[in-house]
């Protein structure tokens, strides 16, 4: 068995793929004492586990990690059936391809054009895809979908980053649970109501948490409904009852984080691939219809989310390994998407892996099964519009020579802090 099986070290952030290969060559599942979970690196085993929600539970799949005693974050991503299906149904209509296209495509195009205008106005011939486009675009769109005022966008991104840095860390690492934070929102709201006479305007001060903010928004929508997603969630019923405050807050926190982090990373990796492979960039420029294939290959090549946990409900053999009841499994999407048994020369960026005409997308970057990413349609649309606009208006992109990419210290996410390219504006 490999001697070092910790999937979240700084060295792994630099380049996890050689270590993934080492683990996979040893066995489809390798036990990691560092995170107390089976590391799943094989494509076939990963897909089978994600598909079999009857045997592999999603309870505490994201925030709690392998620690059984860790309180559960009360949101659909950590729920099994039938609760998961009921909760997902509350918002699924807001994220269908038709809804996204009809309601949000014009707004996405407008925001992208404004962001690129800002890059060109700066006039320095440099684009930091993280700061200039991939960072602000998704958080603006998901915040507007939820119903958050524009002045809150920057604060939302800060909150999202704070949560992402905690996802996947167990209590021993010193982080309190998301459920405790959600419950603290009720206390914060009660305290604010108690001191409303001396309080500032709605919105709170610099120390306000995302949980307290959403708790206040929920109470405001109960008193004064609006035409937004918060109101629809407040009014919705699951099995004849409305969601309580911790459930509502958790739901909104999940939508915020999931609605922007994956998309941000997809755009970052797409620009990096094009800047580092000029011939690839030229093909997509000459044949815009290849953009869909580029995005799918970017998702496979550098999975924005590297993996999530599952837990075995029963003794079961997986890939020749005996998994016991209660064992945690860390399904590594990033490793499965680089499995040479599934993809020939997986380290190569190859536009021909996916058939864009028939929509074949067999990678696991958005998960698989009942927990397949709810916002995948939105992520693909935002990335497609952004990449097309960048190529059209900024022209040839080139990676800055000698640039060393630094990666965020966030267990589940592989995201650069910055990635700078030069560009030659097109007439």
N, C-alpha and C positions, 0 to 999 in steps of 0.2 A: 504494500500500500504506500502511496506517496507520503513523504514525511510532513509536508506543509499543505494543509487542505483548508486554509482560511480564505474564503472567497472575497473578503472585503478589505484587504490590506492596501496601502498606498501603491505598492508594487503591482498589485492586480489592476488598479485603476490605470496605470501607465499602459499596460498591454496584457489583458487577461488570457488571450487566446493560446499561447504556448502552454500555460498551466492547465487550461481546459483540455487541451490535447493530451497532456500527461495523465490527467485523471481518467479521461475517456479510454485511453489505451490500457489503463489498469483494469477498469471494469465500467459497465454502464452506470452503476451507482457506487459511489465511494463515500465511506463514513467520514464526517468531519467532526472531530472532538471539539474544535474551536467554536463551531456554531451549533453543535449537538443535532446534526441533521445529515441525512443522506444527500449528497450532491449528485443531481441527475444531469448528465452531460450528453447522453445519447438522444438523437432526434426521436427515434421510434418509442423509446421508453418515456420520454418527456410528453410526447403527444398522447400516449396511452394513459398516462396518469392524469393529464388535464381533462381528457375525455371521460374518465371514469369517476364522476363526482359521487357516485354511490359508495365507493370504497375509499376515495381520497377526499377528505374534508377540506373545505376552504376556511374553516374557523380559525381566526388569527393568522390568516395567510400572509398578511402584509405587515401589520404593525406589531404583532406580538411575537413573531418568530417562533422558535421551538419551545419557549417556556410555557408549560401548561398552565401555570398559575397566573400568567399575565392577563389582566382584564381585557376583554374583547372590545375592539373599536366597533360600535354598533352601526355598521353600514353594510350595504349589500355586497361589497367586495369581500367581506369576511363572513358572509352568511351562506348556508347551504339551503337546498330546496326543502320545503316550498317557500321559505321566507325570501330567499334570493329572488325568485321569479316574481313574487308579489311586489317587492320593492323596486325591482328593475322596471316593471311595467309602469310605475309612476312617472318615469321620465323618458322611457324609450322612444315615445313618439316625437320628442323634441330633437332626436338625433338620427332620424331616418334619413336616407339619401335625399328623398324628395323634400323633406322639411328643411334640411340644411341648404339644399340648392335654391329653393324658393325664398327662404327667409333670410339667409345669411351670405350667399355668394356675393351680391352687390356690395354689402358692407365690408366683407373681407377684401375685395378688390380695392375699395376706397382706402382702407387702412394701409394696405400694402403700398399703394401709390404714394400716400402721404409719407410713409417711412422712407421710401426710396428717394422722394423729393428731398428729404432731410439729408440723406447721404450725399446727393449731388450738390446740394447747397453748401455743404461743408467744403467741397472742392479740393480735398487732399488726395483724391485718387485711391482711397483705402476704404474697405468695407470690413467692419468687424461684424460678421454675420450674427454672432450671439447678441451683442449689444444693440445693433442697428435694426435687426428684423426679427430674428428667432426668439429673442427675449420679450419684446413688447407685443408682438402680434397676437399670439395665442391667449395671453392673459387678458388683453383687451376684449377679445371676442367672447371668451367664456364668461368674463365678468358681465358683459352686456347681456348674454343669454340668461344668466342668473338674475340680473336686475340690479347691478351695482353701479353707482354713479361714477362718472369718468375720473373725478378727483381721487378716487380710491384705487386706481389701477396700480400705481407704484407700490402702495402699501400691500396690495394683494400679492404681488410678485414676491415681496419680501416675506410675507407670511408663508407662501407656497414653498419658498426655498428653505425656510426653517423646518417645515414639516417634512420635506423630502430628506433633509439631513438626518431625521430621526427614524424614518421608515426602515425597518429591518433590524434595528438595534433592540436588544432584549434588556430587561430591567437592570441586569448586572452592570450595564454600561452607564447607568446613572440617569436615564431618561424616564420621566413619568409617562404613564400610558396616555394614549389619545382619549380613552374613555374618561380618565380622571380629568383631563383638560376640558372635555365636553361638559362634564358635570360641573366643573368650576364655572362654566359659562352661566349656569343658572344662578350661582352665588353672585357672580359679577353683575348680572342683570338685576337681581334683587337689591344689591348694594347701590346700584345707580338709581334705581327707582326711589330708594329710601332717601337719597341725597339729591334728588332732582332739583330742588330749589337752588342749590349752590353749584349744580353741575353745569358744564359747558354745553354747547350745542351738540345735537346728536352726532355721533361719529367717534366721540371719545378722544382721549389723549394719546401720546406717543407710546404709552405702555399697554394700551389696549391689545387684547389678543384677538385672533380671528374667531375664536369660539365666542367671546363676549360680543364681538361685532355681529356675528350671525344670529346670536340669541336675541339681540336687540332688534335686528331686522325681522325676525320671525314674529316677535310681539307686535311690531309696527304693522306688519301685514295682517295680523289677526284683527287689529283695530281698524286699519284702513287698507283694504285689499287693492292690489294693482294688477295690471296685465303683465305679469312676469312669472318666472319659474318659481320664485320663492312663494308667491301667493298660491300657485297651483299645488305646491307641495304641502303648504299649511292646510289647504282645504281638502286634500286628498284623503281617502280612507283605504286602509288595508284590513280586510276581514272585518269590516264594520267599525273600525276604530281609526282615529287620526293618529299620526305619529306624535310621540311626545317630544319635548324640547331636545334632549340629547340625541335622539334619532334624527331629528330635522337638522340640527347643527352638524352632525356627522355626515349626513347626506350632502350638505352644501360644501363642507370641507373636501369631501371626496371629489365632487364635481370640479371644484377649483383646481385641485392638484392634478387630477387625471386629465383635466381639460386643457392644460397648458404644458406640462413637463414633457410628455411624450412627443408632442408636436414640435416643441423647441428643439429637442435632441434630433428629431428626424431632419429638420432643416439644417442644423449644424453639420450633420454627417453627410448630407447630400451635397452641400457646398464644398466640403472638404474633399469628397470623392471627385467632384468636377475640377477643382483647383489642382489636385494632385495628379489627375489623369487628363491632360489637355485633349487627347484624341476622343475620350469619352464626352467631354464637354462639347466638342465640335459636332459630334454625331447628334447629340440632343438639340443643339442649336439648328442644325440642318434639317432635323426631323423632329419637330415638336411633339409628334405623336408618341415618341419614345419616353416622354417625361414620366408616364405612369410606370413603365418598366424601371426607370432609374430610381423612383421612390421605393418601389417594392424591393429592389436589390439593396438600396441603402438601409431599409428596415432589417433585412437579413444580415447584411455585412456588419452593421454596427447596431445591434438591437438597443433601442433607447432605454428599455427596462431590461436588466440582465436576468431577472428571475423573481419568482414568488414562492412562498411555502405552500405545502399541502401536508395533511396529517393522515396516516393510515388508520382506518376504522377497524381493521381486522388484520390478522396475519396473512401475508400474501407474498408470493415470489414475483420479483420484478427483475427482468434481465438476468436471471440466474442468481439473484441476491435475495436472501430471506429478510423481508421487512416485517417487523413486529407491530402489533396493535399499539397505537399511540406514538409510533416513530414519526418524526418530522422529516419531510423531504423538501429540499430546496431545488425546485425545477429551474435550471439555468437556461433561459431562452437563448442567451447569447452563445452558450456552448452548443446547444442543440442546432442552432442556425449555422454553425460552422462544422457540423459533423460530416466528415468525408464519406461516410456510408450513405449519406443523403445527397450531398452536393459535391460534385467533382471540383477539385481545386477550390475549396471553400474560401481561401484567403483572397482569391481574385474577385474583382468587381466586374461582373458579367451581366450585361443587359439581356442576354438571351435565356436566362434561367426561367423567366416568367412569361406567360402568354397573355399579353395585355388585352387581346381581342376577346378571349373567353373569360378573362378575369381570374385566371389561375394564380392563387397566392397561397402557397403551401408553407410559408415560413411561420414561425411562432412568435414573431415580434409583438403581436397584439394578443398573445395568448391563444387559447383554443377551448372549445366546449362552451358550457353555459356562462362562463365568466369572460368570454371574448370581449375585448375592449368596446365599451358602449360608444366611445367617441372616435372610433376608427374612421368613420366617414368624414367627420369634421377635420380630423388630423390630416387625412389625405387631401382634402380640398384646400385647406390652408397652405399646406406645403406645396401643392401643385401651383396654386396661384402665385405664391411668393417666389418659387424658383423660376417660373416662366417670366415674371416681371423683372427679376434680377438679371436674368440672361438677356432679356430684350433691351432693357434700359441701361445696364451697366457694361454690357459687352464682355470682352475677354477677361476672365478671372484667373489670377495667378497667385499661388501660395507665396507668402513672404519667405524669402530664403533664410534658412537657419531658425525659423520659428519653432519654439518648443511649446507644445500644447500642455497646459495644466488642466487637471481634471478635478471636478468637484468631489469632495469626500462625502458621498452619499451612497450608502451600501447598495441599493438596488439599481441606481441610475448610472449610466455612463454618459457624462455630459462635460464638454470642455468649458472652462471659464471664459475663454475668448478664442476666436479663430479669425485671423486677419488675412484678407486677400487684397491684392491690388486689382484695379479695373481700368479699362480704357473705354470711356463713355462712347456709345454709338451715336451717330448723327441722327 
